[in-house]
Amino acid sequence: MPWFAPAYPAFSPTAHPYLTIRPLAPQEAGPLQAVFQDLSARSRQLRYHTPLAALRPAMVRHLTDVDPSRHVALVATLGGRPVGIGRWLRDPFRPTEAELAVEIIDRWHGAGIGTAIAAEAARHASRAGVQTFVAHIDPVNSAARAWARALGATPNPDDPDQVRLAVSALAPGLPRHHPAA
Ligand SMILES: CC(C)(COP(=O)(O)OP(=O)(O)OC[C@H]1O[C@@H](n2cnc3c(N)ncnc32)[C@H](O)[C@@H]1OP(=O)(O)O)[C@@H](O)C(=O)NCCC(=O)NCCS
């Protein structure tokens, strides 16, 4: 065994006793604001596709307008502190599709939390009849593109800002569906 072997097993969010992922209640803005405060300017820009110093009140209203049949927002907390938010929003014109958007605070990037939130989002979305997630990820956002690829997403050839993935690919045990073209 090499002398530098870690004393503890690698962080695993699914095994971490202090990680919880739960849905936000309607109009529950506290965790949303806490995560936003801890995002770097670059992560804010990548997530919201515009430079933002603060979430405007209309955005907060929209982002907390949750309803299990069309919009679920999930907050991940570690030791009680919000570290990430993920959400799906049903496309009103294509009811089996939903937009997936995830933001993890920078100091916890790469720890598997984005993947854990996406899997939980898939469980909720599948129950609501969603089969395909669509994520809008700028082609320059190579980290999020790699993350989505690792989840099984494929680029939409008709839209360079969009990737698509089968909800069933994200959470074992869900019924199998192929992403609609
Ligand atoms: C994109 C984002 C959500 C990923 O969440 P995360 O918790 O950091 O990602 P995970 O730890 O779950 O990564 C899972 C896999 O994705 C890939 N990945 C994640 N970040 C990566 C990076 N910076 N470079 C290359 N691959 C990466 C890896 O394959 C990784 O698996 P590995 O750690 O075993 O190699 C997070 O970086 C983030 O919040 N970014 C800012 C906001 C944003 O861009 N949102 C757009 C998403 S809709």
The ligand as a Tripos MOL2 file, in Angstrom:
@<TRIPOS>MOLECULE
LIG
   48    50     1     0     0
SMALL
NO_CHARGES

@<TRIPOS>ATOM
      1 C1        -21.8950   21.4570  -13.4900 C.3       1 LIG1
      2 C2        -22.0900   21.1490  -11.9960 C.3       1 LIG1
      3 C3        -23.5630   21.1610  -11.6810 C.3       1 LIG1
      4 C4        -21.5130   19.7420  -11.7300 C.3       1 LIG1
      5 O1        -21.7870   19.3870  -10.3710 O.3       1 LIG1
      6 P1        -20.6700   18.6640   -9.4880 P.3       1 LIG1
      7 O2        -21.2640   18.2640   -8.2050 O.co2     1 LIG1
      8 O3        -19.4940   19.5620   -9.4270 O.co2     1 LIG1
      9 O4        -20.3090   17.3950  -10.4120 O.3       1 LIG1
     10 P2        -20.0770   15.8740   -9.9370 P.3       1 LIG1
     11 O5        -19.0810   15.8480   -8.8330 O.co2     1 LIG1
     12 O6        -21.3700   15.2140   -9.6940 O.co2     1 LIG1
     13 O7        -19.3870   15.2890  -11.2810 O.3       1 LIG1
     14 C5        -19.7190   14.0220  -11.8240 C.3       1 LIG1
     15 C6        -18.8790   13.7780  -13.0480 C.3       1 LIG1
     16 O8        -19.0050   14.8580  -13.9910 O.3       1 LIG1
     17 C7        -17.7410   15.0990  -14.6380 C.3       1 LIG1
     18 N1        -17.2500   16.4300  -14.2290 N.ar      1 LIG1
     19 C8        -17.7490   17.2300  -13.2600 C.ar      1 LIG1
     20 N2        -17.0420   18.4010  -13.2040 N.ar      1 LIG1
     21 C9        -16.0790   18.2940  -14.1490 C.ar      1 LIG1
     22 C10       -15.0270   19.1500  -14.5810 C.ar      1 LIG1
     23 N3        -14.8110   20.3660  -14.0240 N.pl3     1 LIG1
     24 N4        -14.2220   18.7460  -15.5900 N.ar      1 LIG1
     25 C11       -14.4140   17.5420  -16.1750 C.ar      1 LIG1
     26 N5        -15.3810   16.6670  -15.7920 N.ar      1 LIG1
     27 C12       -16.2080   17.0540  -14.8030 C.ar      1 LIG1
     28 C13       -16.8090   14.0070  -14.1400 C.3       1 LIG1
     29 O9        -16.9290   12.8960  -15.0160 O.3       1 LIG1
     30 C14       -17.4080   13.6700  -12.7820 C.3       1 LIG1
     31 O10       -17.1130   12.3690  -12.3630 O.3       1 LIG1
     32 P3        -15.7220   12.0630  -11.5850 P.3       1 LIG1
     33 O11       -15.6530   13.0600  -10.4460 O.co2     1 LIG1
     34 O12       -15.8780   10.6550  -11.1310 O.co2     1 LIG1
     35 O13       -14.6470   12.2780  -12.5910 O.co2     1 LIG1
     36 C15       -21.3210   22.1710  -11.1100 C.3       1 LIG1
     37 O14       -19.9740   22.2060  -11.5300 O.3       1 LIG1
     38 C16       -21.8890   23.5700  -11.1290 C.2       1 LIG1
     39 O15       -22.7560   23.8960  -10.3380 O.2       1 LIG1
     40 N6        -21.4110   24.4520  -12.0430 N.am      1 LIG1
     41 C17       -21.8360   25.8440  -12.0980 C.3       1 LIG1
     42 C18       -23.2690   25.9850  -12.5750 C.3       1 LIG1
     43 C19       -23.4770   25.3870  -13.9440 C.2       1 LIG1
     44 O16       -22.6570   25.4390  -14.8410 O.2       1 LIG1
     45 N7        -24.6700   24.7830  -14.1190 N.am      1 LIG1
     46 C20       -25.0560   24.2370  -15.3960 C.3       1 LIG1
     47 C21       -25.6200   22.8660  -15.2120 C.3       1 LIG1
     48 S1        -27.3010   22.7710  -15.8170 S.3       1 LIG1
@<TRIPOS>BOND
     1     1     2 1
     2     2     3 1
     3     2     4 1
     4     2    36 1
     5     4     5 1
     6     5     6 1
     7     6     7 2
     8     6     8 1
     9     6     9 1
    10     9    10 1
    11    10    11 2
    12    10    12 1
    13    10    13 1
    14    13    14 1
    15    14    15 1
    16    15    16 1
    17    15    30 1
    18    16    17 1
    19    17    18 1
    20    17    28 1
    21    18    19 ar
    22    18    27 ar
    23    19    20 ar
    24    20    21 ar
    25    21    22 ar
    26    21    27 ar
    27    22    23 1
    28    22    24 ar
    29    24    25 ar
    30    25    26 ar
    31    26    27 ar
    32    28    29 1
    33    28    30 1
    34    30    31 1
    35    31    32 1
    36    32    33 2
    37    32    34 1
    38    32    35 1
    39    36    37 1
    40    36    38 1
    41    38    39 2
    42    38    40 1
    43    40    41 1
    44    41    42 1
    45    42    43 1
    46    43    44 2
    47    43    45 1
    48    45    46 1
    49    46    47 1
    50    47    48 1
@<TRIPOS>SUBSTRUCTURE
     1 LIG1         1 GROUP 0 **** ****
